Amino acid sequence: MPTACDELRSLMEDYFGDPIDDSGPMKFLRDNGFWEDRWLWKTAKPVATISDKEWACLNFLADEWDHSWDFT
């Protein structure tokens, strides 16, 4: 069940023009070196270098669409 907070939905609308669509955040992450394996997002980036916008997208996908991530 979708549970992203209003703040994350508002950010997604500001960033991508839609408060609940997953295609904008997913494309943004892919374009920035992330990849997805069965709804699990991964990156080779050091965690400390992940931008606020990338974290917002990751958190939105986790909260609204039940994705997750693994940065180990």
GUBAVEX-216545 format. One line per field, with one value per residue: x, y, z of N, C-alpha, C in turn; residue number from 1; residue in one letter. Coordinates in steps of 0.05 Angstrom, whole numbers, plus 5000, padded with zeros to 4 digits. Each point is the difference from the previous one (the first is absolute). Example, Ala and Ser with C-alpha at 12.3 -4.5 7.8 and 13.67 -1.06 7.14 Angstrom:
REM GUBAVEX-216545
n_xx	c(5264,4993) .
n_yy	c(4886,5021) .
n_zz	c(5156,4986) .
ca_xx	c(4982,5016) .
ca_yy	c(5024,5024) .
ca_zz	c(5000,5001) .
c_xx	c(5018,4985) .
c_yy	c(5024,5022) .
c_zz	c(5000,5014) .
seq	c(1,2) .
type	c(A,S) .
//
This chain:
REM GUBAVEX-216545
n_xx	c(5017,4994,5024,5009,5016,4985,5020,5002,4974,5001,5021,4987,4980,5015,5011,4977,4985,5005,4980,4991,5006,5007,4991,4993,4993,4988,4991,4993,4991,4988,4991,4998,5000,4974,4996,4982,4997,4978,4997,5025,5002,5020,5023,5019,4983,5019,4989,5023,5002,4982,4990,4992,5003,5023,5006,4991,5013,5021,4998,4996,5019,5014,4993,5001,5022,5007,5016,5025,5021,5024,5014,4999) .
n_yy	c(4976,5020,5008,5010,5015,5019,5002,4973,4998,5020,4988,4977,5014,5011,4976,4986,5018,4980,5002,4982,5010,4975,5006,5023,4992,4980,5016,5018,4980,4989,5024,4995,4978,5002,4977,4986,4984,4994,5026,4990,5025,5002,5006,5008,5021,5014,4989,5009,4989,4986,5013,5023,5007,4987,5009,5024,4995,4992,5020,5016,4988,5002,5025,5010,4987,4999,5019,4992,5001,4995,5013,4974) .
n_zz	c(5000,4983,5009,4976,5015,5008,5017,5001,5002,5016,5012,4998,5009,5018,5006,5000,5013,5018,5018,4982,4977,4995,4976,5010,5025,4987,4981,5018,5015,4980,4993,5026,4985,5004,5010,4988,5021,4987,4993,4998,5009,4982,5012,4983,5001,5012,5021,5009,4975,5011,4979,5009,4974,4999,5024,4991,4977,5013,5017,4980,4985,5022,5006,4975,4992,5026,4989,4997,5017,4988,5017,5003) .
ca_xx	c(4983,5016,5002,5019,4989,4993,5025,5013,4983,5004,5026,4998,4985,5018,5022,4993,4973,4978,5006,5000,5011,5026,5019,5019,5021,5016,5018,5020,5020,5015,5018,5021,5017,4986,4986,4979,4999,4975,4991,5021,5019,5028,5019,5028,5008,5001,4975,5003,4998,4973,4988,4973,4979,5001,4988,4971,4989,5002,4980,4973,4995,4996,4975,4977,4999,5011,5027,5020,5027,5021,5025,5022) .
ca_yy	c(5024,5024,5014,5022,5024,5023,5014,4985,5003,5027,5001,4986,5018,5022,4989,4984,5008,4982,4993,4972,4984,4990,5000,5022,4993,4977,5009,5017,4983,4985,5020,5009,4977,4979,4979,4986,4971,4991,5021,5006,5019,4997,5019,4997,5025,5001,5010,5029,5017,4999,5026,5002,4993,4971,4989,5005,4981,4973,4999,5000,4974,4980,5005,5000,4978,4976,4993,5001,5004,4986,5013,4986) .
ca_zz	c(5000,4999,5025,5000,5013,4982,4993,4978,4976,4990,4987,4974,4981,4993,4983,4977,4990,5008,5028,5007,4978,5006,4977,5002,5019,4991,4978,5012,5014,4980,4987,5019,5009,5016,4985,5015,4998,5013,5019,5019,4987,5008,4988,5008,5012,5029,5011,5007,4977,4990,5003,5013,4981,4997,5024,4999,4981,5012,5021,4987,4988,5022,5014,4983,4982,5013,4992,5022,4989,5014,4993,5012) .
c_xx	c(5018,5000,5020,4987,4995,5025,5014,4984,5003,5027,4999,4985,5018,5022,4991,4972,4977,5007,5001,5012,5028,5020,5021,5022,5017,5019,5023,5022,5017,5020,5023,5015,4988,4989,4981,5001,4976,4991,5020,5020,5027,5016,5028,5011,5005,4975,5002,4997,4972,4986,4973,4978,5000,4988,4970,4986,5000,4978,4971,4993,4996,4973,4975,4997,5013,5027,5017,5027,5019,5026,5025,5020) .
c_yy	c(5025,5015,5022,5024,5022,5015,4986,5002,5028,5003,4986,5016,5023,4990,4990,5006,4982,4991,4971,4981,4991,5003,5022,4994,4977,5007,5017,4984,4984,5018,5008,4976,4979,4979,4985,4971,4991,5019,5007,5018,4997,5022,4993,5025,4997,5013,5030,5018,5000,5027,5000,4992,4970,4987,5003,4980,4972,4997,5000,4973,4979,5004,4997,4975,4974,4991,5000,5005,4985,5012,4987,4991) .
c_zz	c(5000,5026,5000,5013,4980,4991,4977,4975,4988,4986,4973,4980,4991,4981,4973,4989,5007,5029,5007,4978,5007,4977,5001,5020,4991,4978,5012,5014,4980,4986,5018,5012,5018,4981,5018,4994,5016,5022,5021,4985,5011,4986,5010,5013,5030,5011,5006,4976,4987,5006,5014,4981,4996,5024,5000,4981,5011,5022,4989,4988,5022,5013,4983,4984,5010,4988,5025,4987,5017,4990,5013,4979) .
seq	c(1,2,3,4,5,6,7,8,9,10,11,12,13,14,15,16,17,18,19,20,21,22,23,24,25,26,27,28,29,30,31,32,33,34,35,36,37,38,39,40,41,42,43,44,45,46,47,48,49,50,51,52,53,54,55,56,57,58,59,60,61,62,63,64,65,66,67,68,69,70,71,72) .
type	c(M,P,T,A,C,D,E,L,R,S,L,M,E,D,Y,F,G,D,P,I,D,D,S,G,P,M,K,F,L,R,D,N,G,F,W,E,D,R,W,L,W,K,T,A,K,P,V,A,T,I,S,D,K,E,W,A,C,L,N,F,L,A,D,E,W,D,H,S,W,D,F,T) .
//
